[in-house]
Amino acid sequence: MPCVVLTFLGICTHINEVSLQPPEDALSPAMLDHDGTFTRVVLPDASLGYRWSDDHEIPPHHALLRIRKEFIASDPGPLPGLEEIESEDHPNARVWRMQGVQLYVRGATQNLSVTRDEYRTLPSLGEFADTQLELDPRVVYHGRAAAVVDLYGGIRDAYCDPNSKEAVHGTFSVNTDSQTLVVVRIRDGATSQIDLKDSPELGPPTVHVMNTGRDKDDPRDFFLHYYCTTWTPTSNAHVPGKQCKSRLATELEKMHHEDLPGGLTFGCSNSAYP
């Protein structure tokens, strides 16, 4: 069965059991049995950074889409909402800056499921807040995020990268009848696509969705996740601890991650809502 793996690094907030209306091509024709709730991963726009206090500022974080060249079946051409950049940090990949886009894999053939308990170890925003959190609809639904990734099917998981053992990354393995990543510019609905393929050496295509900074990472960078809510943290008590609870990446995942950012702290873990 063809598969696409989406891997999330940095300030990516997983909102599970959210009501979404799937686009007509998001599910395989055989996928008629679903309850209308899916997973949305939101990358809040943190391109300006954040001033947490007089003695601490959080550097800008940039939302990037990264795909190794051997996973791209054909040149996708211009992609509305994506700005391709040349990056010495990713010599073996094509990299785009995301500027208000929605992404999804076309033709998912399975319901969402969790096969490992590790996915549940993503730091929960609600666990560290001292109030009842509410989502900010402007960010989560109405286009103020750098990107949203809608998962209509797939197996959820989480792990720690060997090069950044404190940060937890989420991943979705999506079985599909079409290895195609659909890109929709949120402001006007302009739609394009990236056709993917397996690699003989690396296996199914892996798409990296990143929201990380270039400067030194700090646990307080986790505050940027709260852009998805209507609440602002006031102290370090709202930052998760530094101990990674998820499994380490497999040997295959190490191969996929050889030129990705290392040294991330728990501040650049993915998060979960609530």
N, C-alpha and C positions, 0 to 999 in steps of 0.2 A: 504494500500500500504506500503510495507517495506520501511524504511527510514534509512539513516545514517546522523548524524549531525557532521560537522567538525567545530571546534571552534579554533580560532587563538588568541594567547596571545603573546604580546611582539613585537619584531622586525620582523614583517611579512609584506611584501609589496605586495599589491594587484594590479596586472596589468590587467586591464580590456580590453576587445575587442582586445585580442592578437590572431594572427593567429596561430593555432595549428592543427596538424593532429592527430585526435583521434586514439588511438589503437583500434584494431578490437573489443575488448570486452568492451570498455568504454561506449558505448551507446547501449541501448536496440534496437533490430531489428526494432521496430516501430519508432525509432527516426531517420528518414531520412531527416527531414526538418530542416536544420541548415545552417548558413552562413559561417561556418568555423572559426568564432571568438569566443573565450572562455575567461575564467579567469585563470590566473596563479598567485599563491601566492608564493613569493620567500622569503626564509629565508637565507639572506646572511650569510656567514661564519664569525662570529664575535668572534670566540673562543679565539683569542689572544687579544681582546679588541682594544682600539684605543687611541692614544695620541693626544688629541685635541690641547693642548697648554702646556706651561711650568707649569701651575698651575692647570691643570685639565686632568685627564686620565679617560677614560671610561673602566670599568672592563669587563672582558670576559663575553660573553653571549653564552649560550649553546642551541643548537637546540635539543629539546626533543619531542618524540612522547609518549603520555600518554593515556592509555585506562583502565578504571576501569575493574576489573577482571570479574564482572558479565556480561559485554558486550562481552566477548571473548567466542566464541562458542566452540573452541577446541585449543589445544596447537599448535601454528604455527610452532614451531621448529626454527632452525636457519634461520635468515632473513638477506641475504647479504646486507651490507650497514647500518644495524642497530646493535648497540651494546647494549644489555640489561644490565641495571644497577640496583643495589639494592638501593632504596631510602627511607630513613626514612620520607621524606617529603610527600611521596605518598604511605601510607601503604595499601590502598585498590586498588591499580592499578599496572599494569605492565608498565614499563618505558624503553624506548630505546633512546640512543643517535644517532642522524641521522648524517651520514657521507657521504654525496653525494648521495641522493636518490630522486627519483621521486615517488609521490604518486597519486593515483586516485581511485575513487569508481567505481567498475565494474557495468555496466548495467544501467546507468542513464536513466530514463524514461520521463524526462521533460526538456524543454529548460531552460536556465538561465533566471532568472527574479528577480526583486526587488519589494518587497511588502511594504517596509517601506522607508521613507526618511532618516532614521537613517544611512543606509549604506553609503549615500552620505556625512555623516559627518566625515568619516575617514579622518584624516589630509592628505592633498594633498601635495606631495613633490614639485610640481610645484608652488604651492601657496606661499611657503616660500623661494624658490630659486630666485636669481636675474639674472638668465640666462635661456636660453632654454635648458631644460634637455634632455639628450639622454641616453637611456638604455645602460648598459655595456653588450654586448652579451656574454662575457666570464662568467659572473655571471648568467644572466637570461636564457641563452640558452645552454651554453657549459660546464656546470658541476662544476663551481667553487663555487656554493652555497652549503650550508649545506643540503638544501632540497628545492624542488619545489613541489607544490601541484597543480595539474591541475584539474580544475572544468569544466566538460563538460555539467553539468546540475545542477539545484538546485535553491533554493530561497536564495538570498543574504540578509543579515541583519547585524546589529551592535548594541552593547549595552555596558553599563558600568557594571562591576562586583561590587556587593555591598562591597566587601573587598578592592577594588582599584578603587575608584570612579573617578579618574582622567584619567585612561587609557581606551581607546576605543578598544574593541575586535570585530573582524569580525566573522561571522558565516554563514555557508551554510548548508541548509537542503536539502539533495539529496534524492528524491524518486528513488528507484532502484528495479530491479527485482532480485538483488543479494546483500545481505548485506556483501560485501567483499571489503576490502581495499587492493589494489594491491601495492606492493613495488618493484620498479625497481632500482637496483644499476646503477648509471649513467655511471660509467667508463666502464662497460663491458656488461650492459644489463641484468645481472642476475636478475631473476624475482621470487618473492615469494608472499605470500598473508596471510592476517589475516582475518579469517572468524568471523563475528560478529553476535550478536543476541540481541533481545529486552530483557529488564529487567522488570519483573512484577512490581517492585516498581518504577523504574526510566523511563521506556518507551524506545524509540528508542535509539540505541547505540550512545554515544557521543565520538568522537575522539578529544583529545586536542593536538594541534600542537603549541609548545611553543618555543620561542627564547628569553629567559630572563636570567638575571644575578643573582648571589647569593648575591652580595654585595648591598649596599644602592643604590636605583634607583635615577636617576637624570634626569631632563628634557633634558639635553644635550645628553643623551643616544640615543635620536631620530636621531642624526647624523649617526648612524650605518645604517639607512635605505638608505642613499645615496651611500652605497656600490653597490646598484643596478644600479647606473648611472655612468657616466664618469666624474662627477663633485664632488668637495670636498667643503663643507661649510667652511666659514671663520669667522663667528661670531654667537652670540646668536640670531640674527635676523632670522636665518634659523630654529629655533625651534618653534613649535606651542605653543599657549597659554595653560593654565592649566585648562580651563573650559571644563568640559565634556558636550557635546551637545546631547549625545545619551540617550535613555531610560535606566533605570535600568533593570537588569536581572529579569526574572520572578521567582516565587517560585521554579519551576522545575529546572531552571538553577542554582539556589542557591544550590540545592542538589548536582548537578553535580560538583560544584566548591568548595566543603567544604574543600579540602586539597590542593588547588592550591595557588600559590604565591599571597600574598596580599601586599598592600601598594605601588603599582606601580604608578608612576607619568605619566604625559602625554608623557614623554620621552619613555615609553614603550607601547605607543599606537601602533596599526597597522597603516599603512600608505597606501595611494593610489597613483598610477602613472597614469597620470601626475599630 
